[in-house]
Amino acid sequence: MSCNEIKVAKTAGFCFGVKRAVDGAYSALKEGRKIATLGDIIHNRQVTDDLASRGVVSYERPEDIPDDCTIVIRAHGVGKDVYERIGDRPYIDLTCPFVEKIHKIAEKYHKEGYQIVIIGDKNHPEVRGINGWCEGSAVIIDSETTEIHEDFSNKSLCIVAQTTIKKNNFVQIVQILKKTCKSSIEFDTICSATKDRQEETAALAVSSDCMIVIGGRNSSNTKKLFEISKRLCPETWHVETADEVPRKQYNKIGITAGASTPARIIQEVVKAMSENLKNEESFAELFESSEQKTLNNGDIVDGIVVEVRKNEVIVDLGGFKYNGQLAADQITDDPSLEPSDVVKEGDTIRVYVVGVNDAEGKVVLSRKKLVAIESWNKIKAAYEQGETMVGKVIRAVKGGVILSADGAQVFVPARQASDRYVSDLQSLVGETLKVKLIELDERRKRVVGSARVLLEAERKAKEEEFWASAEVGKHYTGTVKSLTSFGAFVDIGGIDGLVHISELSWNKIKHPSEVCAVGDVMDVYIKDINPETKKISLGFKKLEDNPWVIAENKIHVGDVIKVKIVRMMPFGAFAEIIPSVDGLIHISQIADRRIGKPEDVLSIGQEVDVKVTDVNWEDKKISLSIRALIEPKKEEEAAPVVEDEDVQPESTLVYSTDPEVEVVAGIDVDEEAPEAE
């Protein structure tokens, strides 16, 4: 095979997690420990064969591993139950930190009642391990074309991604899921190294006549690199070793490798392809690429951290004659962090070359500058493609707020920070905003975002959806948005409806705040709707809570009950039977004698026994009587004992039920009565 140009991707080969796992296994062997792995430590046959030649056996279950072996947990990680099955046995946990982070997310949100959704390959060991941290209850989706059988309409979803899946797949599936569930929270857990590797592969494939993708046949991330490259460069070959390199001629050849591919294998492939090159460039020259031989201001390079000091980090720049110096204040914006908190010896770090001084043998580097450049490129791409960005408000300034998104700062004017007026911009600090970029100044590196346009578009979509299905009597679960003196406005899905104060409680209240507060969730229903004016009246009171309904089930004519006097009127006294239900004791039924006014006998707050004499549930009227309880007693006490039927008492005491007539000792007081002396 002959060619004119070979270019090797800078991101080819071991990622951080794989390198950590492989190094950990070999370190254990150097220490003289007898180890066995739970599954292949990585998806690369050459590595696993080499470990096997050193006596390292791979097992699928911890119970099968001999007692004299230290158990090694591979980079893909395992489920929580596997740790429990290992028990007190010695083990080395080489789970990739990125995967371990997903385990924590799955466990946390599963305990909080979320349905965990994993976007990835259900048969991949990493995905099986993640599922083990939510008791095997996860729903696993591997493609945007996968039919979703689960009913998520009443569920809150926590969505995570296998670290090696393609970004586009994740985004598309998340969009589909968000339309089918009650609510969702998404974590883009795709490994950053995976994203960089896929992006670089795509760029390299576009400019190459032939692409060689090196990696194991079972490696998920290698397969995805092959798919990406094949789509952009038809002449793409997936090889495991140099023996599989095609014997054809190309002008430009690009080489990339999966995260589980050792540098030795990449070197062998490059050597095989460069046999016919005139100068037979060495692997090191090809692998590091010609641009690395000379450093210039503004170059972006990968280096390896060789020393971490208190105020700076020393970086090996891959063959350049000087090491780079990365000052502490050029690593991160967080002044509370030491260099050792951010990087460690052996880490691979991408940096920006600020200056090269051959006279002093010095190369000044910056990580912050690179982050700023990368962030600006992301911002620019998002603006050009009309994409949205999510960030946190870090401070309020004159006329708006500053949003930190993907390492860049976005200015959001006050009127664009919300779809409602915000009087105190400081209240937005710390809040997360989703914005669309509406202005970009390339020269000044200034970008303006708007949350308002997204919120208004979202509200419009919700309004259209709402009015298409709204009808009187339909129930909703809503959130109280604001309170006024006359009622509460409740959001029932992007649309606000009014619950009038009279609809908030069966009891009389002075202000809606006695019943609800902003942010409360309420079950409401549509009482009245006007599509033309877009006004919605909502009901909240339930029939079963109506005190008159309760009273109707408890109170009957003839019942004797205890009541409390609450109001006095010239014609009688009103008494509370149960809260919000009063009955009337007519003035004629207060005493067994004629009285001038109710206050002559009763007082506000007094509790008395009464008899229910009449009810009218339709008109909400209940008649009560104290007199009905007094008369039977008095008649019983006053009844004369007559021994001789012919003997009559000198006078007869007569009671009248007519409130206008009082008869005492046989004298009608409405007739002429003798004047008192």
C-alpha positions as CSV (number, residue, x, y, z in Angstrom):
1,M,0.0,0.0,0.0
2,S,1.5,3.4,-0.9
3,C,0.4,6.9,-0.3
4,N,1.5,10.5,-0.2
5,E,0.1,11.6,3.2
6,I,-0.9,9.9,6.4
7,K,-2.6,11.8,9.2
8,V,-3.3,10.2,12.7
9,A,-6.0,11.6,14.8
10,K,-4.7,13.3,18.0
11,T,-7.5,11.6,20.0
12,A,-6.7,8.1,18.7
13,G,-6.0,5.4,21.3
14,F,-6.6,4.9,25.0
15,C,-9.0,7.3,26.7
16,F,-8.5,8.3,30.4
17,G,-10.7,5.6,31.8
18,V,-9.3,2.7,29.7
19,K,-5.7,3.8,30.3
20,R,-6.5,3.9,34.1
21,A,-7.9,0.4,33.9
22,V,-5.1,-1.2,31.9
23,D,-2.4,0.6,34.0
24,G,-4.2,-0.6,37.2
25,A,-4.2,-4.2,36.1
26,Y,-0.5,-4.3,35.1
27,S,0.4,-2.4,38.3
28,A,-1.3,-5.1,40.4
29,L,0.7,-7.8,38.5
30,K,4.0,-5.9,39.1
31,E,3.2,-5.9,42.8
32,G,3.0,-9.7,42.6
33,R,-0.7,-9.9,43.2
34,K,-2.8,-12.7,41.7
35,I,-5.7,-11.1,40.0
36,A,-8.8,-12.1,38.0
37,T,-11.1,-9.8,36.1
38,L,-14.9,-9.5,36.1
39,G,-15.3,-9.7,32.3
40,D,-12.7,-8.5,29.8
41,I,-11.0,-5.5,31.4
42,I,-11.4,-3.6,28.0
43,H,-12.7,-4.5,24.6
44,N,-9.3,-5.2,23.0
45,R,-8.3,-8.8,22.2
46,Q,-4.6,-8.0,22.1
47,V,-4.7,-6.6,25.7
48,T,-6.8,-9.3,27.1
49,D,-4.6,-12.0,25.4
50,D,-1.5,-10.4,26.9
51,L,-3.1,-10.4,30.4
52,A,-4.2,-14.0,29.9
53,S,-0.6,-14.9,29.1
54,R,0.4,-13.5,32.5
55,G,-2.1,-15.7,34.3
56,V,-5.0,-13.2,34.4
57,V,-8.3,-15.1,33.9
58,S,-11.6,-13.4,33.1
59,Y,-14.8,-14.5,34.9
60,E,-18.4,-13.4,34.5
61,R,-19.5,-13.9,38.1
62,P,-17.6,-13.0,41.3
63,E,-18.7,-16.3,42.9
64,D,-16.6,-18.2,40.2
65,I,-13.3,-16.3,41.0
66,P,-10.9,-18.4,43.2
67,D,-10.5,-17.2,46.8
68,D,-6.8,-16.6,46.3
69,C,-7.4,-14.0,43.6
70,T,-7.9,-10.2,44.0
71,I,-11.0,-9.3,42.0
72,V,-10.5,-6.6,39.4
73,I,-13.6,-4.6,38.3
74,R,-13.2,-3.4,34.7
75,A,-13.6,0.1,33.3
76,H,-17.2,-0.6,32.3
77,G,-18.2,-0.9,35.9
78,V,-20.8,-3.3,37.5
79,G,-24.1,-3.1,39.3
80,K,-24.5,-2.4,43.0
81,D,-25.5,-6.0,43.6
82,V,-22.1,-7.2,42.4
83,Y,-20.3,-5.2,45.2
84,E,-22.7,-6.9,47.6
85,R,-21.8,-10.3,46.2
86,I,-18.1,-9.6,46.4
87,G,-18.6,-8.9,50.1
88,D,-15.4,-8.7,52.2
89,R,-13.1,-10.1,49.5
90,P,-10.2,-7.9,48.2
91,Y,-10.9,-6.1,45.0
92,I,-9.5,-3.3,42.8
93,D,-12.2,-1.0,41.4
94,L,-11.1,0.3,38.0
95,T,-14.5,1.6,37.0
96,C,-14.1,4.7,34.7
97,P,-14.9,7.8,36.8
98,F,-17.3,9.0,34.1
99,V,-19.2,5.7,34.4
100,E,-19.1,5.9,38.2
101,K,-20.8,9.3,37.9
102,I,-23.7,7.7,36.0
103,H,-24.1,5.1,38.7
104,K,-24.5,7.8,41.3
105,I,-27.1,9.6,39.2
106,A,-29.1,6.4,38.6
107,E,-29.1,5.5,42.2
108,K,-30.0,9.0,43.5
109,Y,-33.0,9.6,41.1
110,H,-34.3,6.0,41.4
111,K,-34.6,6.5,45.1
112,E,-36.4,9.8,44.5
113,G,-39.1,8.0,42.4
114,Y,-37.9,8.8,38.9
115,Q,-38.1,6.2,36.1
116,I,-34.5,5.8,34.9
117,V,-34.0,5.7,31.1
118,I,-30.7,4.7,29.7
119,I,-29.9,5.6,26.1
120,G,-27.5,3.0,24.9
121,D,-26.9,-0.7,23.9
122,K,-28.9,-2.9,26.4
123,N,-26.3,-5.7,25.9
124,H,-23.3,-3.5,26.6
125,P,-21.6,-4.2,30.0
126,E,-21.5,-0.5,30.9
127,V,-25.3,-0.3,30.4
128,R,-26.0,-3.5,32.4
129,G,-23.8,-2.0,35.2
130,I,-25.8,1.3,35.2
131,N,-29.1,-0.6,35.3
132,G,-27.8,-2.4,38.4
133,W,-27.8,0.9,40.3
134,C,-31.6,1.3,39.9
135,E,-32.5,-2.3,40.8
136,G,-32.7,-3.4,37.2
137,S,-35.7,-1.1,36.6
138,A,-34.3,1.1,33.8
139,V,-35.9,1.4,30.4
140,I,-33.1,1.0,27.8
141,I,-33.4,2.7,24.4
142,D,-30.7,2.3,21.8
143,S,-32.1,4.3,18.8
144,E,-34.5,7.1,17.9
145,T,-36.4,4.5,15.8
146,T,-36.9,2.2,18.8
147,E,-40.6,1.8,19.5
148,I,-41.3,3.0,23.0
149,H,-43.8,0.6,24.7
150,E,-43.7,2.2,28.1
151,D,-46.4,4.6,29.2
152,F,-44.5,7.6,30.5
153,S,-47.5,10.0,30.6
154,N,-47.7,10.0,34.4
155,K,-44.0,9.4,35.1
156,S,-41.0,11.7,35.8
157,L,-38.0,10.5,33.8
158,C,-34.3,10.7,34.6
159,I,-32.4,10.2,31.3
160,V,-28.7,9.2,31.1
161,A,-26.5,8.1,28.2
162,Q,-24.0,5.4,27.7
163,T,-20.6,7.2,27.6
164,T,-19.8,6.1,24.0
165,I,-23.1,6.7,22.1
166,K,-23.4,9.3,19.4
167,K,-24.4,12.8,20.5
168,N,-27.1,13.2,17.8
169,N,-28.8,9.9,18.9
170,F,-28.9,11.1,22.5
171,V,-30.4,14.5,21.5
172,Q,-33.1,13.0,19.2
173,I,-34.2,10.4,21.7
174,V,-34.4,12.9,24.5
175,Q,-36.7,15.1,22.4
176,I,-39.0,12.2,21.7
177,L,-39.1,11.2,25.4
178,K,-39.9,14.7,26.6
179,K,-43.1,14.7,24.5
180,T,-44.4,11.5,26.2
181,C,-43.6,12.0,29.9
182,K,-45.0,14.0,32.8
183,S,-41.6,15.7,33.4
184,S,-37.9,14.8,32.8
185,I,-34.4,15.6,33.8
186,E,-31.6,14.8,31.4
187,F,-27.9,14.2,32.0
188,D,-25.6,14.3,28.9
189,T,-23.2,11.6,30.3
190,I,-21.4,11.0,27.0
191,C,-17.7,11.1,27.8
192,S,-16.0,14.3,26.6
193,A,-13.2,12.2,25.1
194,T,-15.8,10.3,23.1
195,K,-17.3,13.5,21.8
196,D,-13.8,14.9,20.8
197,R,-12.8,11.6,19.2
198,Q,-16.1,11.4,17.1
199,E,-15.8,15.1,16.1
200,E,-12.1,14.7,15.0
201,T,-12.9,11.5,13.2
202,A,-15.7,13.2,11.2
203,A,-13.3,16.1,10.3
204,L,-10.6,13.7,9.3
205,A,-12.9,11.5,7.2
206,V,-14.1,14.5,5.2
207,S,-10.5,15.4,4.1
208,S,-9.3,11.8,3.5
209,D,-9.4,9.4,0.6
210,C,-9.2,6.4,3.0
211,M,-9.9,6.0,6.7
212,I,-8.5,3.3,8.9
213,V,-10.4,2.8,12.2
214,I,-8.4,0.6,14.6
215,G,-10.1,-1.2,17.5
216,G,-11.7,-4.4,18.7
217,R,-14.6,-5.9,16.9
218,N,-16.7,-5.8,20.1
219,S,-15.7,-2.2,21.0
220,S,-18.8,0.0,21.1
221,N,-17.0,3.3,20.6
222,T,-14.9,1.8,17.8
223,K,-18.0,0.7,16.0
224,K,-19.4,4.2,16.2
225,L,-16.2,5.7,14.9
226,F,-16.4,3.4,12.0
227,E,-20.1,4.4,11.3
228,I,-19.3,8.1,11.4
229,S,-16.3,7.7,9.1
230,K,-18.0,5.3,6.7
231,R,-20.8,7.8,6.2
232,L,-18.3,10.6,5.2
233,C,-15.6,8.5,3.6
234,P,-16.8,5.4,1.7
235,E,-13.3,3.9,1.7
236,T,-13.3,3.2,5.5
237,W,-11.7,0.1,6.9
238,H,-12.2,-1.4,10.5
239,V,-9.0,-3.3,11.5
240,E,-7.8,-4.8,14.7
241,T,-4.2,-5.2,13.8
242,A,-1.7,-4.2,11.1
243,D,-2.2,-7.5,9.3
244,E,-5.7,-6.4,8.2
245,V,-4.5,-3.2,6.5
246,P,-5.8,-3.1,2.9
247,R,-3.2,-3.2,0.1
248,K,-4.5,-0.3,-2.0
249,Q,-3.1,3.1,-3.0
250,Y,-4.5,6.3,-1.7
251,N,-3.3,10.0,-1.7
252,K,-4.6,10.9,1.8
253,I,-5.1,8.5,4.6
254,G,-6.7,9.3,7.9
255,I,-6.2,7.1,11.0
256,T,-8.2,7.0,14.2
257,A,-8.6,4.4,16.9
258,G,-11.1,3.4,19.6
259,A,-10.6,4.2,23.2
260,S,-9.5,0.6,23.9
261,T,-6.7,0.5,21.3
262,P,-3.1,0.5,22.7
263,A,-0.5,2.8,21.2
264,R,1.5,-0.2,20.1
265,I,-1.2,-1.4,17.8
266,I,-1.6,2.1,16.3
267,Q,2.1,2.2,15.8
268,E,2.2,-1.1,13.9
269,V,-0.7,0.0,11.6
270,V,1.1,3.3,10.8
271,K,4.3,1.5,10.2
272,A,2.6,-0.9,7.8
273,M,1.1,1.9,5.9
274,S,4.2,3.9,5.6
275,E,6.5,1.2,4.2
276,N,6.5,2.8,0.8
277,L,7.0,6.4,1.9
278,K,10.3,7.7,0.5
279,N,11.5,9.0,3.8
280,E,9.9,6.3,5.9
281,E,8.9,8.7,8.6
282,S,9.0,7.2,12.1
283,F,5.8,6.4,14.0
284,A,6.6,9.1,16.5
285,E,6.7,11.7,13.7
286,L,3.4,10.5,12.2
287,F,1.6,10.0,15.5
288,E,2.5,13.4,16.9
289,S,2.0,15.0,13.4
290,S,4.4,17.4,11.7
291,E,2.7,20.5,13.2
292,Q,4.0,19.4,16.6
293,K,7.6,19.8,15.6
294,T,7.5,23.6,15.8
295,L,5.4,25.5,18.2
296,N,4.0,28.9,17.4
297,N,1.9,31.3,19.4
298,G,-1.8,30.4,19.1
299,D,-1.2,26.7,18.6
300,I,-3.5,24.3,20.4
301,V,-1.6,21.1,21.5
302,D,-2.0,18.0,23.7
303,G,0.5,17.4,26.5
304,I,1.1,15.2,29.4
305,V,1.3,16.6,32.9
306,V,4.8,15.6,34.3
307,E,4.8,17.8,37.5
308,V,2.2,19.6,39.6
309,R,3.6,22.4,41.6
310,K,1.9,24.9,44.0
311,N,1.8,27.7,41.5
312,E,2.1,26.0,38.1
313,V,1.9,22.8,36.2
314,I,4.8,21.5,33.9
315,V,3.5,19.9,30.7
316,D,5.4,17.6,28.3
317,L,4.5,18.8,24.8
318,G,5.2,15.5,23.0
319,G,8.7,15.8,21.6
320,F,9.1,19.6,21.6
321,K,12.5,20.6,23.0
322,Y,11.0,22.5,25.9
323,N,8.3,21.6,28.5
324,G,5.4,24.0,28.8
325,Q,4.6,26.0,31.9
326,L,0.9,26.4,32.8
327,A,0.4,29.0,35.6
328,A,-2.2,28.3,38.3
329,D,-4.3,31.2,37.3
330,Q,-4.4,29.9,33.7
331,I,-5.9,26.5,34.7
332,T,-9.3,27.6,36.1
333,D,-11.4,30.6,36.9
334,D,-12.0,29.3,40.4
335,P,-9.5,30.9,42.8
336,S,-10.3,28.5,45.6
337,L,-8.8,25.5,43.6
338,E,-5.2,24.5,43.7
339,P,-3.5,23.1,40.6
340,S,-3.5,19.7,42.2
341,D,-7.3,19.9,42.5
342,V,-7.7,20.1,38.8
343,V,-4.9,18.0,37.2
344,K,-2.6,15.1,38.3
345,E,0.7,13.8,37.0
346,G,0.1,11.6,34.0
347,D,-3.1,13.4,32.9
348,T,-3.4,14.4,29.2
349,I,-4.4,18.0,28.9
350,R,-5.1,20.2,25.9
351,V,-3.6,23.7,26.1
352,Y,-3.2,26.9,24.2
353,V,0.3,28.2,23.4
354,V,0.5,31.8,24.6
355,G,4.2,32.3,23.8
356,V,7.4,30.5,22.9
357,N,10.7,32.0,24.1
358,D,13.7,30.1,22.6
359,A,16.2,32.3,24.3
360,E,14.8,31.4,27.7
361,G,13.8,27.9,26.7
362,K,10.3,28.6,27.9
363,V,6.8,27.8,26.5
364,V,3.9,29.7,28.2
365,L,0.6,27.8,28.2
366,S,-3.0,28.6,29.0
367,R,-6.0,26.3,29.6
368,K,-8.4,29.2,30.3
369,K,-7.6,30.8,26.9
370,L,-8.4,27.5,25.2
371,V,-11.6,27.1,27.1
372,A,-12.6,30.6,26.0
373,I,-11.8,29.8,22.3
374,E,-13.6,26.5,22.4
375,S,-16.6,28.1,24.2
376,W,-16.7,30.9,21.6
377,N,-16.7,28.3,18.8
378,K,-19.6,26.5,20.4
379,I,-21.4,29.8,20.9
380,K,-20.8,30.7,17.3
381,A,-22.0,27.3,16.0
382,A,-25.1,27.5,18.2
383,Y,-25.9,31.0,16.9
384,E,-25.5,30.0,13.3
385,Q,-27.5,26.8,13.6
386,G,-30.3,28.5,15.7
387,E,-29.6,26.1,18.7
388,T,-30.5,26.8,22.3
389,M,-28.1,27.0,25.2
390,V,-28.5,26.3,28.9
391,G,-26.5,28.1,31.5
392,K,-26.6,29.6,35.0
393,V,-27.0,33.2,35.8
394,I,-23.8,34.3,37.5
395,R,-24.5,38.0,38.1
396,A,-26.9,40.9,37.5
397,V,-25.6,43.9,35.7
398,K,-27.1,47.2,34.4
399,G,-29.9,46.3,32.0
400,G,-29.7,42.5,32.3
401,V,-27.9,39.5,33.6
402,I,-24.8,37.5,32.6
403,L,-25.3,33.8,31.8
404,S,-22.5,31.3,32.0
405,A,-23.0,28.6,29.3
406,D,-20.4,26.1,28.2
407,G,-17.7,28.3,29.6
408,A,-18.8,31.4,27.7
409,Q,-20.7,34.4,29.0
410,V,-23.9,35.4,27.4
411,F,-25.6,38.8,28.1
412,V,-29.4,38.5,28.6
413,P,-31.2,41.8,28.6
414,A,-33.8,42.3,31.4
415,R,-36.7,42.2,29.0
416,Q,-35.4,39.0,27.5
417,A,-34.7,37.2,30.8
418,S,-38.3,36.1,31.2
419,D,-41.7,36.2,29.6
420,R,-42.9,38.2,32.6
421,Y,-41.6,41.5,34.1
422,V,-38.8,40.9,36.6
423,S,-38.4,43.8,39.0
424,D,-35.4,42.4,40.8
425,L,-32.8,41.0,38.4
426,Q,-30.7,39.9,41.4
427,S,-33.4,37.3,42.1
428,L,-32.3,35.5,38.9
429,V,-28.7,35.0,40.1
430,G,-28.1,31.2,40.5
431,E,-31.1,30.3,38.3
432,T,-30.7,28.2,35.2
433,L,-31.9,29.7,32.0
434,K,-32.4,28.2,28.6
435,V,-31.8,30.9,25.9
436,K,-31.7,31.3,22.2
437,L,-28.8,33.4,20.8
438,I,-30.2,36.4,19.0
439,E,-27.2,38.6,18.4
440,L,-23.5,37.9,18.0
441,D,-20.6,40.4,17.6
442,E,-17.6,38.5,16.2
443,R,-15.2,41.4,16.6
444,R,-16.1,42.2,20.2
445,K,-16.7,38.5,21.1
446,R,-20.1,39.5,22.5
447,V,-23.3,37.5,22.3
448,V,-26.8,38.3,23.4
449,G,-29.4,35.6,24.4
450,S,-33.1,35.6,25.0
451,A,-35.1,33.3,27.3
452,R,-38.2,35.2,26.3
453,V,-38.5,34.1,22.7
454,L,-38.2,30.4,23.8
455,L,-40.8,30.9,26.6
456,E,-43.2,32.7,24.3
457,A,-42.9,30.0,21.6
458,E,-43.3,27.3,24.2
459,R,-46.4,29.1,25.7
460,K,-47.9,29.5,22.2
461,A,-47.5,25.8,21.5
462,K,-49.1,24.9,24.9
463,E,-51.9,27.4,24.2
464,E,-52.7,25.8,20.9
465,E,-52.6,22.3,22.5
466,F,-54.8,23.5,25.4
467,W,-57.5,25.2,23.3
468,A,-57.7,22.2,21.0
469,S,-58.9,20.0,23.9
470,A,-60.3,22.3,26.5
471,E,-63.9,21.9,27.6
472,V,-66.2,22.7,30.6
473,G,-65.8,20.1,33.3
474,K,-62.3,19.0,32.3
475,H,-60.0,18.5,35.3
476,Y,-56.4,19.7,35.5
477,T,-53.5,19.7,38.0
478,G,-52.3,23.3,38.1
479,T,-49.8,25.5,39.9
480,V,-50.7,28.8,41.6
481,K,-48.9,31.6,39.7
482,S,-50.3,34.7,41.5
483,L,-52.8,35.9,44.0
484,T,-55.1,38.9,43.9
485,S,-57.8,40.2,46.3
486,F,-60.5,38.5,44.1
487,G,-58.9,35.1,43.5
488,A,-56.0,33.0,42.4
489,F,-54.5,32.6,38.9
490,V,-53.6,29.0,38.3
491,D,-51.3,27.7,35.4
492,I,-53.0,24.6,33.9
493,G,-50.4,23.8,31.3
494,G,-49.1,27.1,29.9
495,I,-52.5,28.8,30.3
496,D,-53.7,30.7,33.3
497,G,-57.2,30.4,34.7
498,L,-58.9,32.3,37.5
499,V,-60.2,30.5,40.6
500,H,-62.5,33.2,42.1
501,I,-62.2,33.7,45.8
502,S,-65.8,32.4,46.2
503,E,-64.6,29.1,44.6
504,L,-61.6,28.6,46.9
505,S,-63.5,27.6,50.0
506,W,-67.0,26.8,51.3
507,N,-66.1,29.0,54.3
508,K,-66.1,32.7,53.9
509,I,-62.5,34.0,53.5
510,K,-61.1,37.5,53.2
511,H,-58.2,36.7,51.0
512,P,-57.1,33.8,48.8
513,S,-53.8,33.5,50.9
514,E,-56.0,31.9,53.6
515,V,-56.3,28.9,51.3
516,C,-53.3,28.7,49.0
517,A,-49.9,30.3,48.2
518,V,-47.9,30.9,45.0
519,G,-46.3,27.6,43.9
520,D,-49.0,25.4,45.4
521,V,-50.4,22.6,43.3
522,M,-54.2,22.5,43.0
523,D,-56.7,20.1,41.4
524,V,-59.1,22.3,39.5
525,Y,-61.7,22.0,36.7
526,I,-63.1,24.3,34.1
527,K,-66.3,26.0,35.2
528,D,-66.6,28.4,32.2
529,I,-64.5,29.1,29.1
530,N,-64.5,31.8,26.5
531,P,-62.3,30.9,23.5
532,E,-62.7,34.4,22.0
533,T,-61.5,36.4,25.0
534,K,-59.3,33.5,26.1
535,K,-60.7,33.8,29.6
536,I,-61.1,30.7,31.8
537,S,-63.0,30.4,35.1
538,L,-61.8,27.5,37.2
539,G,-63.6,25.6,40.0
540,F,-61.8,24.2,43.1
541,K,-64.5,23.5,45.7
542,K,-65.6,19.9,45.9
543,L,-69.2,18.9,46.5
544,E,-68.3,16.5,49.2
545,D,-66.7,19.3,51.2
546,N,-69.9,21.5,51.0
547,P,-70.8,22.0,54.7
548,W,-74.5,21.9,53.7
549,V,-74.0,18.5,52.1
550,I,-72.3,17.4,55.3
551,A,-75.1,18.9,57.4
552,E,-77.8,17.1,55.3
553,N,-76.2,13.8,56.2
554,K,-75.9,14.6,59.9
555,I,-79.0,16.7,60.8
556,H,-82.6,15.5,60.9
557,V,-85.9,16.9,62.1
558,G,-86.4,16.0,65.8
559,D,-82.7,15.8,66.6
560,V,-81.5,17.5,69.7
561,I,-78.2,19.1,69.2
562,K,-75.8,21.6,70.9
563,V,-75.2,24.8,69.0
564,K,-73.4,28.1,69.5
565,I,-75.1,31.5,69.3
566,V,-73.3,33.6,66.6
567,R,-75.7,36.5,65.6
568,M,-78.7,38.4,67.1
569,M,-81.5,39.7,65.0
570,P,-84.8,41.4,66.1
571,F,-86.7,38.3,65.0
572,G,-84.4,35.7,66.6
573,A,-80.9,34.3,67.0
574,F,-78.7,32.5,64.6
575,A,-76.8,29.5,65.9
576,E,-73.9,27.7,64.4
577,I,-74.6,24.0,63.9
578,I,-71.4,23.1,62.1
579,P,-68.9,25.6,60.6
580,S,-70.6,27.6,57.8
581,V,-74.0,26.1,58.6
582,D,-76.3,28.2,60.8
583,G,-79.9,27.6,62.0
584,L,-82.5,30.2,63.2
585,I,-84.0,30.1,66.7
586,H,-87.1,32.3,66.2
587,I,-87.8,34.7,69.0
588,S,-90.9,32.8,69.9
589,Q,-88.8,29.6,70.3
590,I,-86.1,31.0,72.6
591,A,-88.1,30.9,75.8
592,D,-91.4,29.6,77.3
593,R,-92.5,33.2,77.7
594,R,-92.8,36.3,75.6
595,I,-89.5,38.2,75.4
596,G,-88.7,41.6,74.0
597,K,-85.5,40.7,72.2
598,P,-83.2,37.6,71.9
599,E,-80.5,39.3,74.0
600,D,-82.9,39.1,77.0
601,V,-82.1,35.4,77.2
602,L,-79.2,34.6,75.0
603,S,-75.6,36.0,74.4
604,I,-73.1,35.7,71.6
605,G,-70.9,32.6,72.0
606,Q,-73.3,30.9,74.4
607,E,-73.8,27.2,73.8
608,V,-77.3,25.8,74.2
609,D,-79.3,22.6,73.4
610,V,-81.9,23.0,70.7
611,K,-84.3,20.8,68.8
612,V,-84.4,20.7,65.0
613,T,-88.0,21.5,64.1
614,D,-87.8,22.0,60.4
615,V,-85.3,21.9,57.5
616,N,-85.3,23.1,53.9
617,W,-82.1,21.9,52.2
618,E,-82.9,23.5,48.9
619,D,-83.2,27.0,50.4
620,K,-80.5,26.2,53.1
621,K,-82.9,26.9,56.0
622,I,-82.9,25.1,59.4
623,S,-85.4,26.0,62.1
624,L,-84.3,25.4,65.7
625,S,-86.2,25.6,69.0
626,I,-85.2,25.9,72.7
627,R,-88.8,26.2,73.7
628,A,-89.6,22.7,72.3
629,L,-87.2,21.3,74.9
630,I,-88.6,23.4,77.8
631,E,-92.3,22.8,77.3
632,P,-92.3,19.0,77.8
633,K,-90.4,19.3,81.0
634,K,-92.6,22.1,82.3
635,E,-95.8,20.4,81.4
636,E,-94.6,17.3,83.2
637,E,-93.6,19.3,86.3
638,A,-96.8,21.5,86.2
639,A,-99.4,18.8,85.5
640,P,-101.9,18.7,88.5
641,V,-102.8,15.4,90.2
642,V,-106.6,15.1,89.8
643,E,-108.1,12.7,92.3
644,D,-111.8,13.6,91.6
645,E,-112.9,14.0,88.1
646,D,-115.6,16.5,89.2
647,V,-113.1,18.8,90.9
648,Q,-111.5,21.3,88.5
649,P,-108.6,23.6,89.3
650,E,-109.4,27.2,89.9
651,S,-107.4,28.3,86.8
652,T,-105.8,26.7,83.8
653,L,-102.2,27.6,82.5
654,V,-102.4,27.7,78.7
655,Y,-99.4,28.0,76.3
656,S,-99.8,29.2,72.8
657,T,-97.5,28.6,69.9
658,D,-98.5,31.9,68.3
659,P,-95.6,34.2,68.9
660,E,-98.0,37.2,69.0
661,V,-100.1,35.8,71.8
662,E,-99.1,35.1,75.4
663,V,-101.6,33.5,77.7
664,V,-100.7,33.3,81.3
665,A,-103.0,32.0,84.1
666,G,-106.0,32.1,81.7
667,I,-105.5,35.8,80.8
668,D,-105.0,36.8,77.2
669,V,-102.5,39.7,77.3
670,D,-103.8,40.9,73.9
671,E,-107.2,41.5,75.4
672,E,-107.9,44.3,77.8
673,A,-106.1,43.5,81.0
674,P,-106.4,45.3,84.3
675,E,-103.8,48.0,84.8
676,A,-101.2,47.1,87.3
677,E,-101.5,48.9,90.5
